[in-house]
Amino acid sequence: MRVKILGSAAGGGFPQWNCACTNCRRLRDGSLLGTSRTQTELAWSAVPGEWNLLNASPDLRTQIESTSELWPRDGRESPIRDVVLPSAELDQVLGLSLLREFHSFRVHATPSVRKILTEDNSLFGVLARFSGQVNWQDIPLDQPFSVGGARFEALSLPGSFPGFVSASRQTELNPQDAVIGLLISPDSQVNSGEDSSQRTLAFLPGVGCVSDTLLGTLQNCDILLFDGTFWSDDEPLRIPGITRTARQMGHLPLSGPGGSLELFATLRRPRKIFIHINNTNPILDEESREYRMVREAGWEVAHDGMELTL
Ligand SMILES: [Zn+2]
C-alpha cells in the first residue's frame, strides 16, 4: 500500500498569503534553508490504479497536478475514488468543492461533520448537482471500517467543532464526532497475498492532549504522522488576532513539559513524522536549533511529495 504526503503544512500553508513572520519572509527572500509546503493532504493506493484522499485540502488542485498518479487517464476518468475527513475544519474540507466538475466519489465523515457540510453550508450543494454525484458514508466510532482496500479505525480525540459552527448547532451534534484521528492499515481481505500483517499508520494532525490509552495505541503503530503545528504553547499568541495557546487551539506543542518530544521519547516502534506544520514553527528552518532537536529526538519533518509504504 502506497501513501503519498501531498501537503504537510497547517492551515494557511507555507508561506501564508498574509504573513510576513520570520519564516514566511525568509522563505520568500530565499534566505531560509527549507521548502514551501501546501496544506495537509494524504493520498493512498491499496488497489492498482485507484487512489483515495485523506483530508480535502484547499490546495488540492495544485497537489493533484503535482502527482502524476492522480491525473485522469482517459477523458474525465479520475483515479480518485474516496475521501476521508477527520474534521470539518476549513483546511480539511474546502478541497471537496474543487472535486465538483461532474465526478462521482464517496466522502467518509462522522455524522456530525456530514451534517455541518451538507445541511448548514449551501456552498457544498455543488456536490449534489446530479443523483449519485457524492455518496456520503458515516464513519463509525465504535468499529473498524474499510475504504479503498484499507482498513480504518477512528480515534475520537478531545477537540471542538470549527468556530464557524454556531453554538446552538453544536448542542445538536455529538462532541465525539468533532475531531478524529485515524489508524490505517492495508485490508488483508483485499490484499491477499501481500504481506499486510498489521502494518499500521496513525494520522493525527490535530491533537490537544494525549491520554495514556492513546499513547498505548500509538506505541504499536509502524508510522506515526503527528500534530507538528506549533513548537511552543505560547507561539500562537504572537500571531496578530489569536488569543489562544496551542493547547487551547487543540494542538499539543512539540517543546516544553508534556510536549510531544517529551511525551513520545520512549516510543520505539513507529517511524515518527511531524505533519500539519504551521508557518511560524521554527522547525521549518533546517538550520535552526529546533530542527536539530527534532531530528536528534528521532523525528522527521514531513514535506510535500514524501512517500511512505505500508
Ligand atoms: Zn508566516
Boltz pocket constraint, residues with backbone or C-beta under 6 A from the ligand:
constraints:
  - pocket:
      binder: B
      contacts: [[A, 15], [A, 16], [A, 19], [A, 20], [A, 21], [A, 22], [A, 23], [A, 24], [A, 25], [A, 279], [A, 280]]
      max_distance: 6.0
